[in-house]
Amino acid sequence: MTREDGNRVIRNSSHLPRDRIVEDFVWAQWDMSEQRLYYIELKKSESVLKCIQFWADESFNLMFEMPLDISLSGLGFKLVNFGYDYRQDQEKFPSQPSLCIFTNHTGSLCVCYSPKIESGKEITYSVFYLHKGYRKTFTAAAGSADSHVTEGITFLNLGYFVAVYLPGHFLHLLNTHHPDLICHSLFLTGSNKMAAVLPLSPLQSLPGSLILDWHSGKVYRATLDQSYLMSFLWNARLDCEKMAVLHCVLSCGRDPGFPEGQILQWISEQASTCHSFDLIQEFLTASSYWSVYPELADVDMLLPYSSVLTWDAEIPGITLVKEELPLPLLKVYNLKGYWAKLSSKLEYIKYTKPHLHYHNSVVRREWHNLLSEEKTGKRRTTMYVRNILDSAVKVISNMEKRILEPRLLPLLQEEDRHQRLLMGLMVSELRDHLLRHLQGVEKKRIEQLVLDYISKLLDLVWCMLETAWRKHSVHPWLFHLNDRGSAADFEVFHLMTRILDATNSLCFPLPPGFHSLHTILGVHCLPLYNLLHYIDNGVLLLTETAVTRLMKDLDNSEKNEKLKFSIIVRLPPLIGQKVFRLWDHPMSSNIISRNHVAHLLSGYKKEVNLCEAQTPRNCMIDKSSFPVEFLPLNYFIEILTGLESSNQALSDLEGRDNVDAEFVEEAALKHTTVLLGL
């Protein structure tokens, strides 16, 4: 930097000794790791931020310019990261504004600004999220009445987060990747919570998440400590803090020692403690998002990262004002690397309304249509349903490859057609969504990302159940159905009900076998009235696996007879036909007989009319040939026998083993004796 004609000038000293690069600026920041120069010019009392990018071939370009609504009247002249200036650093920072710029490889661009700190109890600072098109101004209490602000605010770059630190007063961790909702940022106040986090001495942020401690002269690398975050997560009482710390931990998902097991344990114990949001929904949505984000960064605009759409709850000690900003004006059109990602984010903000985040509304509608068609007997084309089920097979196969150790719970081992339909529909819809908006990405890569995303979702549910089962030392297939459920069984059943409610709201699939396990636990834990209430309201779904076990394992005591009958009369027809024969009881025989008779008589009236028109005399029944003891039943059995004798009826009854008029007669007599108590 030199002076020419009274102006401050930065030159390229190697090849362009006479060409000016920057001139007449009041503030400049040098980003050594990325070879970028940020500077601010004053034009007609307006502060204009500009950036010059230096390339490997020693060329350079002016990348963008952006007007900033900030006051630099008290700033004087300031250089950031150009080296240590003893005289400048000895100045009292509260006496002048603080300004710095942070970028991230994802394409984020943040301008952090703290005006001159006045004596008082409130401190204000602003963050310009230029990659989002808005500015947020935070106001926080400085501390207790006797506290005194002796140092200025320090801004630290932590990758997906920016730390705002005022020694002894507060530490704020701002989410720059997803800053839309205030609950995604963490706000800590009081020196007691920060004593183990950052030193009280003045700090200077350097490129690459480095920090200079002015007093000691040491340089540190700032990272999020996962063990500290997990400790804070267990002790957090406010919903906003739980939300923020959960996202902080999940953003570190690819780091060594990622504590997923601890998070699962915390989720299983804290699922009912959050009132502002559903903790299970948030965990499933955020964890699935972060599991695939490193593979394709552009999915941050296409996949949901949070289940919360709005946040109305206040955060103690913080007030927030949000203002829309004009977007930075890019000066270069042939962009690459970081600048291409920033340009993509700006294009997304400029042209995308509403946002492109995937949601399951189409999947939910199509899934309910398929289930409705199954109940009414209608069918889609075989190829359409087969493709959906084939996609579900790919998800399960992909999921099994991810399982490195044997699992306690026997999931994925039964058909569960409904969950497979939902799985396949989600694969189809999500794949089409990504293909529509990710131009230039090969189809195989997108399909694998979709399989990984849904596999992770199912695996999280499975791991949540595993964690709860191991904690309570419960094995699903060892407890006796004739015994009463323990307190541990009730805890696991309650967690499964919470998981079911969370996934139903988001229309997320569940691992095949979940509903069978849930129903068996319900039988084990709930009184009959509550059990039937859960079934009638769709909380418990009667699967063939669960009902088969009930029919085989429960004895025929009076209590269990009542339970079995209550279950059987609620079965869907397709399952009922297979299950009725497993219960050797007059009631089951009666139901089989009723179904058989209903099928035979469905065309009886038509056949009788036809018979009367053609050969009316041959259709007359000689009643004198029947015994007189039970004339109505004898007459009815004769009708059934006549129907069964026709060739058409025999062909219709193929596969209905051991069911004929004689069986109907026997079942009717048995059922009558039961009703009469004989």
Long-range contacts (C-beta under 8 A, 24 or more apart in sequence): 8-77, 10-37, 10-39, 12-58, 12-60, 14-58, 15-58, 21-52, 21-60, 22-50, 22-52, 26-72, 26-75, 26-76, 26-77, 26-78, 27-72, 27-75, 27-77, 27-78, 27-79, 27-80, 27-99, 28-78, 28-79, 28-80, 28-82, 29-79, 29-80, 29-81, 29-100, 29-101, 30-79, 30-80, 30-81, 30-82, 31-81, 31-101, 31-103, 31-207, 32-81, 32-207, 33-207, 33-208, 34-103, 34-207, 34-338, 36-63, 36-103, 38-101, 40-68, 40-72, 40-99, 42-72, 47-72, 49-101, 49-111, 53-339, 61-331, 61-332, 62-331, 62-332, 63-330, 63-331, 63-332, 63-339, 64-328, 64-329, 64-330, 64-331, 65-328, 65-329, 65-331, 66-130, 66-326, 66-328, 66-329, 67-326, 68-111, 68-113, 68-128, 69-135, 70-97, 70-99, 70-113, 70-115, 70-126, 71-97, 71-115, 72-97, 72-99, 74-116, 75-99, 81-206, 81-207, 84-212, 89-202, 89-204, 89-214, 93-151, 93-152, 93-202, 94-149, 94-150, 94-151, 94-152, 98-152, 98-153, 98-155, 100-155, 100-205, 102-155, 102-157, 102-162, 102-176, 102-205, 103-338, 104-157, 104-159, 104-160, 104-176, 104-177, 105-338, 105-341, 106-160, 106-177, 106-297, 106-300, 106-341, 107-131, 107-297, 107-338, 107-340, 107-341, 107-342, 107-344, 107-345, 108-176, 108-177, 108-342, 108-345, 109-328, 109-342, 110-162, 110-176, 112-155, 112-162, 112-164, 114-152, 114-153, 114-155, 117-149, 117-152, 117-153, 119-149, 121-145, 123-149, 123-153, 123-166, 123-169, 125-153, 125-164, 127-162, 127-174, 127-176, 127-179, 128-325, 129-176, 129-179, 130-325, 130-327, 130-328, 131-342, 131-345, 131-346, 132-179, 132-180, 132-345, 132-349, 133-324, 133-325, 133-326, 133-327, 133-346, 133-349, 134-322, 134-323, 134-324, 134-325, 135-322, 135-323, 135-325, 136-179, 136-320, 136-321, 136-322, 136-323, 137-320, 137-321, 137-322, 137-323, 138-164, 138-172, 138-318, 138-319, 138-320, 139-318, 139-319, 139-320, 139-321, 140-169, 140-170, 140-172, 140-187, 140-189, 140-317, 140-318, 141-170, 141-189, 141-317, 142-166, 142-169, 143-168, 143-169, 143-170, 143-189, 143-190, 151-202, 152-202, 154-202, 154-203, 154-204, 154-205, 155-205, 156-203, 156-205, 156-209, 156-211, 156-222, 157-205, 157-209, 157-222, 158-209, 158-222, 158-223, 158-224, 159-209, 159-251, 160-251, 161-185, 161-224, 161-248, 161-251, 163-198, 163-222, 165-194, 165-198, 165-203, 167-191, 167-198, 167-199, 167-200, 167-201, 167-202, 168-194, 168-200, 170-194, 170-317, 171-197, 171-198, 173-244, 173-248, 175-244, 175-247, 177-251, 177-300, 178-247, 178-300, 178-305, 178-306, 181-306, 181-308, 181-310, 181-311, 182-240, 182-311, 182-315, 182-318, 182-320, 183-239, 183-240, 183-243, 183-244, 183-276, 183-277, 183-308, 183-311, 183-313, 183-315, 184-243, 184-244, 184-247, 184-306, 185-244, 186-241, 186-244, 186-245, 186-248, 187-240, 187-244, 187-315, 187-317, 187-318, 189-317, 196-228, 197-228, 224-248, 224-251, 224-252, 226-252, 226-255, 226-257, 226-258, 226-259, 227-259, 230-259, 230-262, 230-263, 230-266, 233-263, 233-266, 234-266, 238-315, 238-316, 239-274, 239-275, 239-276, 239-277, 239-313, 240-276, 240-311, 240-313, 240-315, 242-270, 242-274, 242-279, 243-276, 243-277, 243-282, 243-308, 246-282, 246-283, 246-286, 247-286, 247-306, 250-286, 250-287, 250-290, 251-290, 253-287, 253-290, 253-291, 254-294, 260-463, 261-467, 263-287, 264-460, 264-463, 264-464, 264-467, 265-467, 265-471, 267-464, 268-464, 268-467, 268-468, 268-471, 268-495, 271-495, 271-498, 272-494, 272-498, 276-311, 276-313, 277-307, 277-308, 278-307, 278-502, 278-505, 280-464, 280-498, 280-499, 280-502, 281-307, 281-502, 281-505, 281-506, 282-306, 282-307, 282-308, 283-460, 284-457, 284-460, 284-461, 284-502, 284-503, 284-506, 284-508, 285-506, 287-456, 287-460, 288-453, 288-456, 288-457, 288-460, 291-452, 291-453, 291-456, 292-449, 292-452, 292-453, 292-456, 295-449, 295-452, 296-438, 296-441, 296-445, 296-449, 297-341, 298-344, 298-438, 298-441, 299-434, 299-438, 299-449, 301-344, 301-345, 301-348, 301-352, 301-355, 301-356, 301-357, 301-437, 302-356, 302-357, 302-358, 302-433, 302-434, 302-437, 302-438, 303-357, 303-358, 303-453, 304-357, 304-358, 304-359, 307-506, 356-437, 358-429, 358-430, 358-433, 358-434, 360-426, 360-429, 360-506, 360-507, 360-508, 361-507, 362-429, 363-422, 363-425, 363-426, 363-429, 363-507, 364-507, 366-425, 366-429, 367-421, 367-422, 367-425, 367-507, 370-421, 370-425, 371-418, 371-421, 375-572, 385-421, 387-424, 387-428, 388-420, 388-421, 388-424, 388-425, 388-428, 389-417, 389-420, 389-421, 389-424, 390-424, 391-423, 391-424, 391-427, 391-428, 392-419, 392-420, 392-421, 392-423, 392-424, 392-427, 393-420, 394-427, 394-451, 395-423, 395-424, 395-427, 395-451, 395-454, 395-455, 395-458, 396-423, 396-512, 398-451, 398-452, 398-455, 399-455, 399-458, 399-459, 402-455, 402-456, 402-459, 403-459, 407-462, 407-466, 408-466, 408-469, 408-470, 408-475, 409-462, 409-465, 409-466, 409-469, 409-476, 409-513, 409-517, 410-476, 410-477, 410-513, 411-462, 411-465, 411-511, 411-512, 411-513, 411-514, 411-517, 412-511, 412-512, 412-513, 413-512, 413-513, 414-512, 414-513, 414-516, 414-543, 414-544, 414-545, 415-512, 416-512, 416-513, 416-514, 416-515, 416-516, 416-543, 418-541, 419-509, 419-510, 419-511, 419-512, 419-514, 419-515, 420-512, 422-507, 422-509, 423-454, 423-458, 423-509, 426-454, 426-507, 426-508, 426-509, 427-451, 427-454, 430-454, 454-509, 457-508, 457-509, 458-509, 458-510, 458-511, 461-499, 461-503, 461-510, 461-511, 461-514, 462-511, 464-495, 464-499, 465-492, 465-495, 465-496, 465-499, 465-514, 465-517, 468-492, 468-495, 476-517, 476-520, 476-521, 479-524, 481-520, 481-523, 481-524, 481-549, 481-550, 481-553, 481-554, 482-554, 482-555, 482-560, 483-524, 484-524, 485-521, 485-524, 485-525, 489-521, 489-524, 489-525, 490-525, 492-521, 493-518, 493-521, 493-522, 493-524, 493-525, 493-526, 496-521, 497-539, 500-539, 513-545, 515-540, 515-541, 515-543, 515-546, 516-543, 516-545, 516-546, 516-549, 517-546, 519-543, 519-546, 519-547, 520-546, 520-549, 520-550, 523-550, 523-563, 528-559, 528-562, 528-563, 528-566, 531-563, 532-566, 532-570, 535-567, 535-570, 536-570, 542-567, 542-570, 542-571, 542-572, 542-575, 543-575, 544-575, 544-578, 544-579, 547-571, 547-575, 547-579, 548-578, 548-579, 548-582, 551-579, 551-582, 551-583, 552-582, 556-585, 561-585, 561-587, 586-667, 586-670, 586-671, 586-673, 586-674, 587-671, 587-674, 589-663, 589-666, 589-667, 589-670, 589-671, 590-667, 590-668, 590-670, 590-671, 592-659, 592-663, 592-667, 593-659, 593-663, 593-664, 593-667, 593-668, 596-656, 596-659, 596-660, 596-663, 596-664, 597-640, 597-664, 599-652, 599-653, 599-656, 600-640, 600-643, 600-644, 600-649, 600-653, 601-643, 604-639, 604-643, 607-643, 607-646, 633-665, 633-668, 633-669, 637-661, 637-662, 637-664, 637-665, 640-664
